[in-house]
Amino acid sequence: MSHVTCTISDGIAHVRLDRPEKLNALTLDILDDLVATAARLRKDKTLRAVIVSGEGDAFCAGLDFASVLRDPAGVAKAFVPRPLRGTNTFQEAPWAFRRIPVPVIAAVHGHCLGGGLQIALAADFRIATPDSRWSVLEGKWGLIPDMSGIQALKELVGIDQAKLLTMTAEVFDGSRAQELGLVTRLDNDPLAGALRLAEELAQKSPDALAAAKRLFNDTWTASPRRTFARERVEQAFLLAARNTKAAREAAFKKAEAVYGPRGR
């Protein structure tokens, strides 16, 4: 039985971790399902946004060590990187959502620990309850975050804070997470807040959103020269795109734009 569900309504995909009796703790099967779900969504050019959430009392309590360690062969297989992607299954489970060319929003409540935190950080935006519980928890077990968390942390916080969170495994609430830069917005109902943001973004050209996501993700640490080159390439495509014309005409008419499928 899959513990990851995905439904699409009005162009917005709702991906849910669905193992509430275990606080959505991650198994090898769940990691595989996350990779497969993100791969499917990446191909859907009618998609406008993705919301990732957890059923029950938590977003995700991290890796289920008891389950995972019962399958050493599975762990070894999941640890081997994919030649083309450069990520293994542990890393690709969160990072595959970075590859989806639409905004991805994590709606966080309850525990957001270890691997769960790394899944949340792979989203473009995080909306969380003030009392949600966050931690780079791997340090408690004598480990480091290895599900793309290092890359995500260094994009979001200063190096000293990234080291401190990783080395201490401190548990902190959603309000503190926002102060650190890990949370985009606080909301007592993060799922409703995520849906409002997704609906707002769905009113923009899907081609422009995809271009913006690619640019920021691919050039965040690049040189100005490389960034300027990528800007020109993306803008040249947008200038000729049908959805750009739809946005322009709607703006002139002060009307709501009607967009077609994403170009790429």
C-alpha positions as CSV (number, residue, x, y, z in Angstrom):
1,M,0.0,0.0,0.0
2,S,1.3,3.4,-1.0
3,H,1.8,6.0,1.8
4,V,2.0,8.8,-0.7
5,T,-1.2,10.1,-2.3
6,C,-1.5,12.6,-5.1
7,T,-4.7,14.3,-6.4
8,I,-5.0,17.1,-8.9
9,S,-7.7,19.7,-8.8
10,D,-7.9,22.8,-11.0
11,G,-4.2,22.4,-12.0
12,I,-3.0,22.2,-8.4
13,A,-1.5,18.8,-7.2
14,H,-1.9,17.8,-3.6
15,V,0.8,15.4,-2.6
16,R,0.2,13.9,0.9
17,L,2.4,11.8,3.1
18,D,-0.2,9.3,4.3
19,R,1.2,7.3,7.2
20,P,-0.4,9.2,10.1
21,E,-0.2,6.4,12.6
22,K,3.7,6.8,12.4
23,L,3.7,10.6,12.1
24,N,4.4,10.1,8.4
25,A,7.9,8.7,9.2
26,L,9.7,7.8,6.0
27,T,10.3,4.2,4.7
28,L,12.2,3.2,1.6
29,D,8.9,2.6,-0.2
30,I,7.8,6.2,0.7
31,L,11.0,7.6,-0.7
32,D,10.5,5.6,-3.9
33,D,6.9,6.9,-4.1
34,L,8.0,10.5,-3.7
35,V,10.5,10.1,-6.5
36,A,7.9,8.5,-8.8
37,T,5.2,11.1,-7.9
38,A,7.5,14.0,-8.6
39,A,8.6,12.5,-11.9
40,R,5.0,12.1,-13.0
41,L,4.1,15.7,-12.1
42,R,7.1,17.1,-13.9
43,K,5.7,15.8,-17.2
44,D,2.3,17.4,-16.7
45,K,2.3,20.7,-18.6
46,T,-1.1,21.6,-17.4
47,L,0.1,21.6,-13.8
48,R,0.1,25.0,-12.1
49,A,1.4,24.3,-8.5
50,V,2.1,21.5,-6.1
51,I,1.3,21.4,-2.4
52,V,3.1,18.9,-0.2
53,S,1.5,18.1,3.2
54,G,1.2,15.4,5.9
55,E,-1.9,13.6,7.1
56,G,-2.7,13.4,10.7
57,D,-0.8,15.1,13.5
58,A,2.5,15.8,11.7
59,F,4.1,16.8,8.4
60,C,6.9,14.2,8.8
61,A,8.8,12.9,11.8
62,G,11.8,11.9,9.7
63,L,13.2,8.5,8.7
64,D,11.7,5.4,10.3
65,F,15.0,3.8,11.3
66,A,13.3,0.6,12.6
67,S,11.7,0.0,9.2
68,V,14.7,1.0,7.1
69,L,17.3,-0.9,9.0
70,R,15.4,-4.1,8.5
71,D,16.3,-3.9,4.8
72,P,20.1,-3.5,4.5
73,A,20.1,-4.5,0.9
74,G,17.4,-1.9,0.2
75,V,19.4,0.8,2.0
76,A,22.5,-0.1,0.0
77,K,20.6,0.1,-3.3
78,A,19.0,3.4,-2.3
79,F,22.4,4.8,-1.4
80,V,23.8,4.4,-4.9
81,P,23.6,7.7,-6.9
82,R,21.8,7.8,-10.3
83,P,24.5,8.5,-13.0
84,L,22.5,11.2,-14.8
85,R,20.9,13.0,-11.8
86,G,23.8,12.7,-9.3
87,T,21.4,11.9,-6.5
88,N,20.6,8.7,-4.7
89,T,17.1,7.8,-3.7
90,F,17.4,9.5,-0.3
91,Q,18.4,12.7,-2.0
92,E,16.1,12.5,-5.0
93,A,13.0,12.0,-2.8
94,P,13.1,15.7,-1.7
95,W,15.1,17.1,-4.6
96,A,12.8,15.7,-7.3
97,F,10.3,18.4,-6.3
98,R,12.9,21.1,-7.2
99,R,12.9,19.6,-10.7
100,I,9.1,20.2,-11.2
101,P,8.8,23.4,-13.2
102,V,6.0,24.9,-11.1
103,P,5.9,26.4,-7.6
104,V,6.0,23.7,-4.9
105,I,4.6,24.7,-1.4
106,A,5.1,22.7,1.7
107,A,2.3,23.0,4.3
108,V,3.9,22.1,7.6
109,H,2.2,21.3,11.0
110,G,3.4,19.2,13.9
111,H,6.7,17.5,13.5
112,C,9.0,18.5,10.7
113,L,12.2,16.6,11.7
114,G,15.2,15.1,9.9
115,G,14.2,13.8,6.6
116,G,10.9,15.5,6.9
117,L,12.6,18.9,7.3
118,Q,14.7,18.1,4.2
119,I,11.5,17.4,2.2
120,A,10.1,20.7,3.3
121,L,13.3,22.6,2.4
122,A,13.2,21.2,-1.1
123,A,9.9,23.1,-1.7
124,D,10.0,26.6,-3.1
125,F,7.9,27.9,-0.2
126,R,7.1,26.7,3.3
127,I,3.9,27.7,5.2
128,A,3.9,26.4,8.8
129,T,2.0,26.7,12.0
130,P,3.8,28.8,14.7
131,D,4.0,25.8,17.0
132,S,5.3,23.3,14.4
133,R,8.4,21.4,15.6
134,W,11.6,21.6,13.4
135,S,15.0,20.1,13.7
136,V,18.0,19.0,11.7
137,L,17.6,15.9,13.8
138,E,20.3,13.7,12.2
139,G,22.9,14.9,14.7
140,K,21.0,13.3,17.5
141,W,21.8,9.9,15.9
142,G,25.4,10.8,15.1
143,L,24.7,11.5,11.5
144,I,24.5,14.4,9.1
145,P,21.6,15.4,6.8
146,D,22.0,13.5,3.6
147,M,18.7,13.9,1.8
148,S,19.7,17.1,0.0
149,G,19.5,19.1,3.3
150,I,23.0,20.5,3.2
151,Q,22.3,22.1,-0.2
152,A,19.0,23.5,0.9
153,L,20.3,24.8,4.2
154,K,23.2,26.7,2.6
155,E,20.7,28.4,0.2
156,L,18.4,29.5,3.1
157,V,20.6,30.4,6.1
158,G,24.1,31.7,6.8
159,I,26.9,29.1,7.1
160,D,27.2,29.6,10.9
161,Q,23.5,28.9,11.5
162,A,23.6,25.9,9.1
163,K,26.5,24.5,11.0
164,L,24.8,25.2,14.4
165,L,21.5,23.6,13.4
166,T,23.3,20.6,12.0
167,M,25.7,20.1,14.9
168,T,23.3,20.7,17.8
169,A,20.2,19.0,16.4
170,E,18.2,21.7,18.2
171,V,14.4,21.4,18.1
172,F,12.7,24.8,17.5
173,D,9.2,26.0,16.7
174,G,7.8,27.4,13.5
175,S,8.1,31.0,14.6
176,R,11.9,30.5,15.1
177,A,12.1,28.7,11.8
178,Q,10.7,31.8,10.1
179,E,13.2,34.0,11.9
180,L,16.0,31.7,10.6
181,G,14.6,31.9,7.0
182,L,13.4,28.3,6.8
183,V,9.7,29.2,6.8
184,T,8.2,31.5,4.2
185,R,4.9,32.3,6.1
186,L,3.2,31.4,9.3
187,D,-0.4,30.3,9.3
188,N,-2.5,28.5,11.8
189,D,-4.0,26.5,8.9
190,P,-1.0,26.0,6.6
191,L,-2.9,23.8,4.2
192,A,-5.4,26.6,3.6
193,G,-2.5,29.1,3.4
194,A,-0.7,26.9,0.9
195,L,-3.8,26.6,-1.3
196,R,-4.3,30.4,-1.2
197,L,-0.8,30.9,-2.4
198,A,-1.1,28.2,-5.1
199,E,-4.3,29.8,-6.4
200,E,-2.6,33.2,-6.5
201,L,0.4,31.9,-8.4
202,A,-2.0,30.0,-10.8
203,Q,-3.1,33.4,-12.0
204,K,0.3,34.1,-13.4
205,S,1.8,32.8,-16.7
206,P,3.0,29.2,-16.1
207,D,5.9,29.8,-18.5
208,A,7.1,32.8,-16.5
209,L,6.8,30.9,-13.2
210,A,8.8,28.0,-14.7
211,A,11.5,30.3,-16.1
212,A,11.8,32.1,-12.7
213,K,12.2,28.8,-10.9
214,R,14.8,27.5,-13.3
215,L,16.7,30.8,-13.1
216,F,16.9,31.0,-9.4
217,N,17.6,27.3,-8.8
218,D,20.2,27.1,-11.5
219,T,22.1,30.4,-11.0
220,W,21.8,31.1,-7.2
221,T,25.5,30.7,-6.7
222,A,26.6,31.3,-10.3
223,S,28.7,34.2,-11.6
224,P,26.9,37.3,-12.8
225,R,28.0,36.6,-16.4
226,R,26.4,33.1,-16.3
227,T,23.2,34.5,-14.7
228,F,22.9,37.3,-17.3
229,A,23.3,34.7,-20.1
230,R,20.6,32.5,-18.6
231,E,18.3,35.5,-18.2
232,R,18.6,36.3,-21.9
233,V,17.8,32.7,-22.9
234,E,14.8,32.4,-20.7
235,Q,13.5,35.9,-21.7
236,A,13.9,35.1,-25.4
237,F,11.6,32.1,-25.0
238,L,9.1,34.1,-23.0
239,L,8.9,36.9,-25.6
240,A,7.7,34.3,-28.1
241,A,5.4,32.3,-25.8
242,R,1.7,32.2,-26.2
243,N,1.1,32.5,-22.5
244,T,3.2,35.7,-22.4
245,K,0.8,37.1,-25.0
246,A,-2.2,36.0,-22.9
247,A,-0.7,37.8,-19.9
248,R,0.0,41.0,-21.8
249,E,-3.4,41.2,-23.4
250,A,-5.1,40.5,-20.0
251,A,-3.1,43.2,-18.4
252,F,-4.0,45.8,-21.0
253,K,-7.7,44.8,-20.8
254,K,-7.6,44.6,-16.9
255,A,-9.1,41.1,-17.3
256,E,-8.2,37.7,-16.0
257,A,-5.8,35.8,-18.3
258,V,-6.6,32.4,-19.7
259,Y,-3.4,30.4,-20.0
260,G,-2.7,27.2,-22.0
261,P,-0.3,24.4,-21.1
262,R,3.2,25.3,-20.0
263,G,5.6,25.5,-23.0
264,R,8.4,23.6,-21.2
